[in-house]
Amino acid sequence: MATHSITPLPVKTDVVIIGAGAAGLMCAIRAGQRSRRVLLLDHANKVGKKILMSGGGRCNFTNIYCEPDNFLSNNKNFCKSALSRYTSYDFIELVRKHNIPYHEKKLGQLFCDNKSKDILEMLLKECNQAGVDIHTHCTTEQIKSLENGFKIETSLGTTTCQSLVIATGGLSIPKMGATGFAYQTAKQFGLEVLPTRAGLVPFTLNQPILDILSQLSGSSTKVIVTCNSMSFSENLLFTHRGLSGPAMLQISSYWNQGDELTINLLPKIDLFKYLKDQKSERPKAELKTLLAVHMTKNIAQTLIQLWFAEKDYNDKQISQYSNQELQYISKQFHNWVVKPNGTEGYRTAEVTLGGINCNEISSKTMQANKQDNLYFIGEAIDVTGHLGGFNFQWAWASGAAASEFV
């Protein structure tokens, strides 16, 4: 029977899973369905906190267009096995079984119609039916390998198990309880951990550009952003610290400190042609008025101030511009080159890039190559999805993969 107890742990069990997030819950359910005795431990006061906060409280639980190309890793092939064996449609089938209403928002992203807790409650019901024993407020203090398994010392007592699964995630959003536990455990057993950094995270900008752009805080516009030969077409959101929104979060996973971003602020039009046409059609119109047809007037005015303050472009009629000036203006809007100061870091990052080297783990079983019966799943491994439900699908798929062998 699934419990959320802080009572002492059973002395012995088949499988211990440390970390009751998306990956840990999925692994626990499916291992329990194989009649394995499963003990699921979490140091937090309740399970699935990141599930509850995800998707603006509606949980973007998968993506129907999930492909290996939607993931970053030093081993691009590693994710293929798990993703092919537990697909987005497998998870959708589970959601439908529990009659949870959902919808596609855009680009294959599936969200709950109601709240994220629908997904968490579904997983907990499945745990209950599979006989999973859940203990919260349980801090793991020491792991020791035994001849046929592991001894795990915790704040709620000591237990032994045949198989141990680490599902504690990465470093993103420490206020939700994120720690480096998975990386420490990997190193304890001789596994290589690749450098980590924040992914799917907003950018910060330096002064004086921030002084001007911060007045746009809360404003959004559709853009194409490019960095290191990767591009995304999504919304950009101006913030009081810098740049956010889906486009910026996506490209942040491909950005390294010191890199520049190239942003096309008007991807749907040829601005030079449009402005030239307006010289004859609306000769008395001002630049900011013509730009406001394709973005907000506030964004148009602020960017004119940022780039062309010394040229007095805010007051001239469009007929007074030379074609050379219009070309210059168009280039700025189509190819805005900005060099971020950095990112907001793990504090607001949705995921952690890097982590346990995939070459240290079996892509079929998720077992560590150097330690029998030790498994790693979810975000702790060097597999990071794009924004839009892909990281949840990796959690479900990697958890399901391990569950077949624990």
Secondary structure as UniProt FT lines:
FT   STRAND          12..18
FT   HELIX           22..33
FT   TURN            34..35
FT   STRAND          38..41
FT   HELIX           49..53
FT   HELIX           54..57
FT   STRAND          60..63
FT   TURN            64..65
FT   HELIX           68..70
FT   STRAND          71..72
FT   TURN            76..77
FT   HELIX           78..85
FT   HELIX           88..97
FT   TURN            98..99
FT   STRAND          102..104
FT   TURN            107..108
FT   STRAND          109..112
FT   HELIX           117..129
FT   TURN            130..131
FT   STRAND          133..135
FT   STRAND          140..146
FT   TURN            147..148
FT   STRAND          149..154
FT   TURN            155..156
FT   STRAND          157..166
FT   HELIX           174..176
FT   HELIX           181..188
FT   TURN            189..190
FT   STRAND          193..199
FT   STRAND          203..204
FT   TURN            207..208
FT   HELIX           209..213
FT   HELIX           214..216
FT   TURN            217..218
FT   STRAND          220..227
FT   TURN            228..229
FT   STRAND          230..238
FT   STRAND          242..244
FT   HELIX           246..252
FT   TURN            253..254
FT   TURN            257..258
FT   STRAND          261..264
FT   TURN            267..268
FT   HELIX           271..281
FT   TURN            283..284
FT   HELIX           287..291
FT   TURN            292..294
FT   HELIX           297..308
FT   HELIX           309..311
FT   TURN            312..315
FT   HELIX           318..320
FT   HELIX           323..334
FT   STRAND          336..338
FT   STRAND          342..343
FT   HELIX           345..347
FT   STRAND          351..356
FT   HELIX           358..360
FT   TURN            363..365
FT   STRAND          367..368
FT   TURN            369..370
FT   TURN            372..373
FT   STRAND          374..376
FT   HELIX           378..380
FT   STRAND          384..385
FT   TURN            387..389
FT   HELIX           390..403
FT   TURN            404..405
//
